[in-house]
């Protein structure tokens, strides 16, 4: 039965405890055993799933109860885990940290309960010994609905240190399933928005994942961890897997031989933020999805009828993006002629007149620049007017994550009215362009992809 797929959640008391090292290392170690491993990440993060994909050879997928709603967490999990022997879910922040002011919503604990999955708690033990038992006891007893099935001790200083930690945890009832030494930290560089994405350091990232796997193999009881994953029972309610081929009564039937419109999707080092379900939804809606690289390709894919530019780091590659004048002109022409263009965050910056003084596509009469201020958080939004993505009044939840500012922050026709945490309008809708800072997950509103593809057919 698909809902009985073995699974475990890797969580921690706080960020920086070593979740990514342990989760990615576990994925790679289990894959090396010949298991088909399904990788998942709690929350909206785009970067960790890239490392998960390297470790498993499968798309890293997100499980976000805020963006998609709690009811879609299990179906999306099953969609990603289809045909797999085991699934590993990396948590976000601390185990019980969720959307601000929303209780447990979107926390790792919430997702673990929705999946009825055992939790492995990764504890930074570098500055404690006997106190570790009190910490683990507190996390294990805080919510009876969360089953902490084991602890992995990270940043252990010595054999004696490990012995003291294990002695302290003997009476806690939570088994120690691994201990990783302090000196064996993996070199995974970070910058202003977290880890450097895989696409920007492919060979080094492969080495980092191999190093993570080596740490886990040396320090963890893989047999016990696999047994823990297999102790997970059926998912609550025995849900069906999510599918991008959801019924769409408003979508006209078309001859099977009719070629779908070409939708160009930005990729490469500058545009690495994308949910796998978006391209799946576009393809299911009838599009021919073609990925291109704005850093290197001097023209859009042949026959491009629509353009999707997701998130990433254009601020890091502003000079290179600006230097590709033929592509900037092609994007501007496409938008001028009214073709559908959907741009999120990095895509918004790319469509501006300039970014940090470097000329961009000039589709939007706005300028963008880096700042020292981090804008981060979930957003509750409503479409202000009709666009290629949504009809006026459509509600969606989104996420902002950037250190840039666009001036002005909204056009004459804004993309969204943001209802929380403060009321404001943001983004731009003009002709076929929808550009905004908000990252959204289209699985929560499949009509977005269908509407976009239909506009590509008719524009």
N, C-alpha and C positions, 0 to 999 in steps of 0.2 A: 504494500500500500504506500503511495507516494507520500502521504502525510506522516509516515513513520520514519522518514529519513533520519539517520543518526545525526545529532547536532550538539554543539556546545557554544556557549557565549564566553568570550574572553573580556573580562571587565577589570576595573581597578578602583581603589579608593579615590584617586584623583588623576588628573592629566600628568604626564611625565613619569608615570610609574613603570612603563615598559610594555603597554598593551600592544603597540604595533610590532615591536620586536617579537613578542611571544606569539601573537596571532599569525603574523606572516611566516614566522619560523615553523609553527605548527602546520600551516597549510602546505608549505614546501616539504616538510618532513613526511606528512601523510601521503602527499603526492608521490614522493620518492619510494614509498612502500607499495606503489601500484594502485592506490585508491584514486577514484575520481572525486576531487574535492571541490565543493561549491563555496566560493568566497563571498562574504557579505560584510557590510559596514553599517553600524547604527549611525543615523544622522545624515546631514547633507554633504559631508566631506567628499571631495572629488579625488584627492591625491592618494590617500591610503589604498583605495581600490585599484590604483595602477600597480602598486607593489603586490597586492593580492593576485592580480591577474598574472604577473610574472611568476608568482609562486605556484600557481595552479594550472595555467594555460587556459583559463576560462575568464569571461568578463567579471570584473569585480562589480558587485551590485549593492545599492544602498537600501536600507530599511528605515524609513523615516515616518514615524507615526504622526508628526505634525504636518509635513508636506503632503502626505498621501492619505492620512487618516488611519486610525488603528485597524479598521476593517480590512485594509489592503496589505497589512504587514505580512500576514501568513500567506495569502495568495501570491504576493510578489516573491516571498521566500521560496515557495514551491516552484514558481516559474524558473527561478535561477537554479534550484537544486534538482531539477528534472534530470533523471539519468545518473545522478551522483551517488556515491557510496557513503558520503559523509559531508557535513557542512560545518564551517567554522565562521562565527560571527564576531567581528571585532567591535567592542563597545565604543562609547564616546564619553569624554570627560570622566567624572567619577560615576560609579555605578548608579547612584540615585539622582544624578543631575539631569534635568530635562529642560523643556522650554520655560523661560522665565515667567513666573507667575501662574504657571499651568499645572502645578503639582508634579505628578510623575510623568506626564505626557511627554513622549519622545525620549525619555531616559533609556539607558541600557536596561535597567530593571524592568521598565514597562515592556520593552521589546522581548526580553527574556520570558516574561509572563505570557505575552501574546503567542510566543512560539512554544511555550511549555518546555523550555530548554534549560539544562543545568548550566550553572555559571562557574567558570574558573576565575578566581580572584588573583590578579597579579599585584603583589605587594612590594613596594620599594623598602627593603629591609636594611638599607645602608646605615641608618642611625638609630637602630633599636635592637633589642634582643627579646626579653620576656614581654615587653609591651605589645609585641606583634599579636599575642594571643587575645589581648583585650580588643585590639583593632578588628581582628577577624571575627571575634565573637559579636561585636557591635554590628558589623555589616551582615553577618549571617542571621542575626535575630531581628533586625530592623523591620523587615517585611516578610511575614511567613509565606507569602506567595512566591518569593524568590528562593530557589534552591541553589545554594552555593555548594557545589560538589567537590571542590578542592582548591588548594592554594598553590601558586607558583611564586617562590621567593626570588626576587630580583635584586641585583647589586649586593650579593652576599660577599663579605670580605675575606673569609677564610674557612677552612674546614671546621675550626672551633666555633666560629660565628654561626655556621650552618647547624652545628650540633645544638647550640643554645636555642636557636630558633625552632628547631624541630622538637626539642624537649618542651618548650613553652606551648607549642601547638598540640602536643599529644593529648591534652585534656580538653581541647576545644571541640572535638568531634568532627573537625574538618581536616581531611587528610592532606598532607603535603605531597603534591604531584610533581614537583620539580624545584630546582634551585640553580639560578644562573649567577655566575661569578661577576663581581664588580668590574674586574679588569677587562672583560670581554665585550665592551660596548661596540656596537656596529657604527661605522661612520656613514650616517645618512644626513647630508647637509640640509640646513633649513635656511629660510629667509623670511621676508615680511609677512607671508601668509601661510607659513608652515614648511613642511618638507618640500624639497625640490622634486617636481614630478618626474616620473620614470622617463617620459619622452625626451627630457632634456639631458639625461645621463644614462642612456641605455646600458652600456657595458658596465659602468660602475654600479648601476642599480642591480644588474644580474649578480654581480659579486656580493653586494650587500644582502640580497635575499639568500644567497648561498651561505653567507656568514650567519644570518639569523637562523637558518635551518640547522647549521652546525651547532650553534649554541643550544638550541632546543633538543637536538638529538643527544648531546652530551649531558645536558642537565635535567631532562624531564623523563618521566615514565610514560612513554608513548602508549604502551599497552594499557595502562590504567586510564589514560586520557581517552583512548579510543573506546574502552569499555564504558566510561562515563558518557560519552556521546551516544553510545548505543542504548543507554538506559532511558533516553528520552522516548516517551510514548507518542501516541497519535496527537496531532494538533487539535486544539479545542474546536469542536464542531465539524471536524473532518472537511475543511474547505477545499474548493477546487483551485488549481493553479490559475494565476492571472494569465491572460493572453492578450496580445495586442490586436487579435482578430475579434474584438468584442462586437456584438451586433450593432449595426448602425442603420436603423430604418430610414434615416434621412439621406443616406448615401445612395445615389442612383447606381443601378447595375450597369456594368460596362462589358463589352466583349472581351473574352479572355486574351485575345491576341493584341488588343490595344495596348500600346506602350504607354506607361505612366510618365508623368512629367519628371524631368530631372531636377532633383533638389540637391544643391551643392551644400556640403557641410564642412565648415572650417575645421582643420586639424593641425597637426604639426606641433612644434615646441611652444608656439605662442598661444595656442588655443587647445588646452588639454582638458578643460572642464566639460564633461558631457555624461549624461546618464545613458546607459545602454538601451533603456526602454524607449528613448526618444527616436532613435533611428529605426528601432523595431516598429514603433507606431507609424512612422512615416512610410515605411515599406508596406505595412499592413493596409495603410490607406491608399496604396496604389502608386506611391512614388518610386522612382529609381534613384536611390541615394548614392551620391558620389562624394567621397572625401577629397578635399584639396588642401594644399598648404600655402597660406598667404605669405609665408616667408620666401618661398621658392617658386611657386607657380605664377607665371606672368599673365595667365588668363584663367577665366572660370572654365569649368568643365563644359564640353560641347553640349549645346542645347539647354543650358541652365535656365530653368523657369522659376526657380525660387532659391533663396539663400538662407541658411541657418548659421549664425555665428555665436557660439556659446562663450563660456568663460575661459579664463586663462591668465596669462601674464604679458599682455601687449606692452605694459610699461617697461618690462625688461628688454623687449625687442623693438622698441619704438623706432630706432634708427633704421633697422633692417626692414621693418614694415613700411616705413616711409620711403625707403629707397626703391621699393618695388612699385614704381609709378604706373606701369601698365596695368597691374592688377587693381590698384586703387582707382584708376580711371574706369576699369571694367565694372567694378562694384558700384561706382557712382552712376554710371550709365544705366545699369540694371535697375537701380532704385529710381532713377529719373523717369524711366519708362513704365513705372508702376508695378514692377514685379514684386511678389511677396518677399519680404526680408524680415526675419526674426532674429533679434540681437539681444543677448543677455550679458550685462556687466562688461567683460572684455570686448564683446561685440559692439556694445554701446560706445566704448572708447574709440574703437576702430572706425566707427561711422562719423565721429566728430571731425571738426575742421583740423584740429591739432591735438597732440598728446605730448605734454612737456616740451612744447615748442616745435615738435616734429610734425610736418603735415600728414594728415590722415586722409580718409576718403572724402570728407567734406559733404557727406550726405546730410548731416545735421548741422544747423547753425549754432554750434556749441563748442566750447573748448574744454579739454580735460587735462588734469595735472595730478601728480603725486602729492600726497600730504603725509604728515606724521601721525594722522589720526586714523585709528582702525574703526570702521563701521561694520558691525557684526550683529546678527540676530535674525530671528524669524519675523515675518511680516504677514499680516492679514490684509489682503488687497481685494479691490473690486475694479473691474474694467470700467473706465470712465465713459468710453464711447466704443463704437464698433471698430474692429480692426481685423487684420488677416488672421489673428489668433483667437479672438473671442468677441462675442456679442456684448454690447453694453450691459452692465449689471452682472456679468459673470464673476463669481467669487472664486479666488484662488489663494492659496497660501504660498508664500515664497520665503527666500532667505537671502540676506545681503552679507557680503564678505569682501571688503575691499579697503584700500588705503588711498583711493583716488577721489577726486571730486569733479563733477561736470557742471559747468556754468553756462547757461542756466540749467537748473535741475529738472525742468519740465518744459515741454513745448506748448504751443497754443492749444494743441490737442494732446493732453497727457495720456500716458499708457495706463497708469493705475492711480486709483485713490487708495492710499495706504491708511488703514483704520487703526493699526496698532504697531508700535507703542505710542505713536502720536499721529494725529490726522494731518495728512499732506497729500499733494499730488506729485507724481514723479514720472519720468520717462517721456517718450515721444511717439506719437502716431501721426504719420504723414504719408499720403498716397498708400503704397503697400508696405510701408516700414512700420515695424513695432520694435522699439528699442527701449530697454529698461535696465536698471541695476538688479532687478529681482531675478534670482534663479528660481525657476519653478520645476516641478516634476509632473510631466504631462500624463503620467499614468493616473493621476488623481482626476484628470479631466480629459479623457481620450478624444473628445470632440475638438480639442485644440489642434491636434495633428490632422484630423480629417478636414477641418475647416481650412487649414493652411494648404493642404494638398489640392483641395477643390479650387481654391483661389489660384494656385499655380496652373491648374488646367484652364482656367477661364480668363486669366489676366492677359 
